[in-house]
Amino acid sequence: MVDRVRDWKDEPDAARSSSRQAEEKPVDLGSVADEVKSAAHDLKSAAVDQGRQFFQGAKDQATGFADRRKDEAAQSVSDIATGLRETGRSFGERPSIQAFVESAADGLDQLAGGLRERSFGDLYDEAEAYARRSPAVVGAVALAAGFLLARFIKSSADELSAGSAARRAVVAERRRRPAAKV
């Protein structure tokens, strides 16, 4: 067997030119890695921008919803103030009580006006600043609100169970009575 060493002259022209191109253009792995890093960075930036846009849209919707509810709350507070004033008029023979009720109604009207004038963001910032200044007061109010909520839930549950016990008694009474023949 004779080993033959290939010479470029023996190869066809197409094979010779593709072999030379492969030899002439070595692949630079560093530049490929840089291109991949750049593409990944661009993809990450686009994803972050999309996330920010989504979050901003959700935040705008939530703020709009809160502003509408804030206006409804302001109207409710104003209605309570009106009712309090009407109730206060019944204390005509006791001017000190009438003055106290009128003062409370004025305070509620001021609260309603403040709710109407400020945006939800302003109210939130103000509440946050107050919570940072007086965390003990906020904690005590939260504790009291939790206690009142628990009492309300417990009393509602007691009323529901009393109502279901009454319904069970009515059903049992109907079963005990013989059916009236028509």
ROLO-238529 format. One line per 8 residues: number of its first residue (from 1); for each residue x, y, z of C-alpha. Coordinates in Angstrom, 2 decimals. Example, Ala and Ser with C-alpha at 12.3 -4.5 7.8 and 13.67 -1.06 7.14 Angstrom:
2
1) 12.30/-4.50/7.80  13.67/-1.06/7.14
END
This chain:
182
1) 0.00/0.00/0.00  1.30/3.33/-0.94  0.54/6.34/1.17  -0.13/9.30/-0.87  0.40/12.76/0.51  -2.20/15.11/-0.78  -1.08/18.18/-2.46  -3.18/21.27/-2.95
9) -2.67/20.89/-6.60  -4.45/17.54/-6.59  -7.65/18.92/-5.01  -10.43/20.48/-6.99  -10.68/24.29/-6.90  -13.83/24.47/-4.70  -12.36/22.26/-2.01  -9.13/24.19/-2.08
17) -10.86/27.59/-1.70  -13.12/26.48/1.19  -10.16/24.99/3.01  -8.23/28.20/2.60  -11.18/30.30/3.85  -11.44/28.16/6.97  -7.73/28.57/7.55  -7.77/32.29/6.84
25) -10.73/33.17/9.16  -10.17/31.66/12.56  -13.11/32.00/14.95  -12.46/34.51/17.71  -14.23/33.08/20.75  -13.74/36.30/22.67  -15.75/38.33/20.17  -18.47/35.66/20.05
33) -18.68/35.74/23.85  -18.89/39.55/23.76  -21.73/39.38/21.23  -23.60/36.86/23.39  -23.08/39.03/26.48  -24.32/42.09/24.60  -27.42/40.25/23.37  -28.13/38.95/26.88
41) -27.72/42.45/28.31  -30.10/43.87/25.69  -32.63/41.13/26.46  -32.33/41.79/30.19  -32.80/45.54/29.68  -35.89/44.94/27.55  -37.35/42.60/30.19  -36.66/45.11/32.97
49) -38.29/47.89/30.95  -41.36/45.72/30.30  -41.56/44.89/34.00  -41.36/48.56/34.94  -44.08/49.46/32.46  -46.31/46.68/33.78  -45.70/47.72/37.39  -46.35/51.39/36.58
57) -49.63/50.50/34.85  -50.74/48.41/37.82  -49.73/51.19/40.20  -51.68/53.77/38.18  -54.78/51.56/38.21  -54.51/50.97/41.96  -54.01/54.68/42.61  -57.06/55.54/40.49
65) -59.13/52.98/42.35  -57.92/54.31/45.71  -58.69/57.90/44.67  -62.27/56.93/43.78  -62.69/55.14/47.11  -61.15/58.12/48.89  -63.80/60.40/47.41  -66.53/57.99/48.50
73) -65.05/57.90/52.01  -64.96/61.70/52.11  -68.64/61.80/51.17  -69.46/59.25/53.89  -67.60/61.29/56.51  -69.47/64.40/55.36  -72.79/62.54/55.65  -71.89/61.45/59.19
81) -71.13/65.08/60.07  -74.52/66.14/58.72  -76.25/63.42/60.74  -74.32/64.43/63.84  -75.42/68.06/63.43  -79.04/66.98/63.09  -78.71/64.86/66.22  -77.03/67.74/68.05
89) -80.03/69.97/67.45  -82.09/67.68/69.68  -79.88/68.72/72.62  -81.25/72.28/72.56  -81.85/72.25/76.32  -78.21/71.22/76.94  -75.97/73.77/75.20  -72.70/72.15/76.33
97) -73.61/68.82/74.70  -74.90/70.61/71.61  -71.61/72.56/71.34  -69.59/69.35/71.72  -71.60/67.59/68.98  -71.31/70.63/66.70  -67.54/70.71/67.28  -67.28/67.01/66.42
105) -69.31/67.60/63.24  -67.00/70.48/62.28  -63.99/68.21/62.78  -65.56/65.56/60.55  -66.26/68.18/57.87  -62.61/69.26/58.01  -61.55/65.63/57.66  -63.85/65.18/54.65
113) -62.46/68.34/53.05  -58.90/67.17/53.63  -59.69/63.82/52.04  -61.17/65.53/48.98  -58.27/67.97/48.55  -55.39/65.51/48.83  -54.45/62.72/46.47  -54.15/59.15/47.64
121) -50.37/59.39/47.31  -50.28/62.43/49.59  -52.46/60.70/52.18  -50.29/57.59/52.04  -47.09/59.60/52.45  -48.60/61.49/55.38  -49.74/58.29/57.09  -46.32/56.72/56.55
129) -44.57/59.76/58.02  -46.88/59.68/61.05  -46.24/55.97/61.53  -42.49/56.64/61.50  -42.85/59.49/64.02  -45.21/57.66/66.38  -44.91/53.89/65.97  -46.30/53.22/69.46
137) -49.52/55.10/68.71  -49.92/53.27/65.39  -49.30/49.95/67.13  -51.86/50.73/69.83  -54.46/51.76/67.24  -53.79/48.60/65.22  -54.12/46.50/68.37  -57.41/48.19/69.31
145) -58.74/47.80/65.77  -57.79/44.12/65.79  -59.51/43.62/69.13  -62.69/45.34/67.91  -62.63/43.32/64.69  -62.25/40.07/66.64  -65.19/41.02/68.89  -67.32/41.86/65.86
153) -66.49/38.57/64.15  -67.18/36.61/67.34  -70.55/38.29/67.90  -71.47/37.75/64.24  -70.57/34.07/64.54  -72.66/33.77/67.72  -75.64/35.34/65.95  -75.21/33.02/62.98
161) -75.03/29.93/65.17  -78.08/31.10/67.16  -79.94/31.61/63.90  -79.01/28.16/62.62  -80.05/26.62/65.96  -83.45/28.30/65.63  -83.80/26.97/62.08  -82.93/23.45/63.26
169) -85.57/23.71/66.00  -88.23/24.77/63.47  -87.32/21.88/61.16  -87.40/19.41/64.06  -90.80/20.73/65.15  -92.20/20.29/61.65  -90.96/16.71/61.54  -92.61/15.88/64.86
177) -96.03/17.10/63.80  -98.07/14.65/61.82  -98.79/15.81/58.31  -102.25/17.33/58.02  -104.48/15.41/55.66  -106.22/17.44/53.05
END
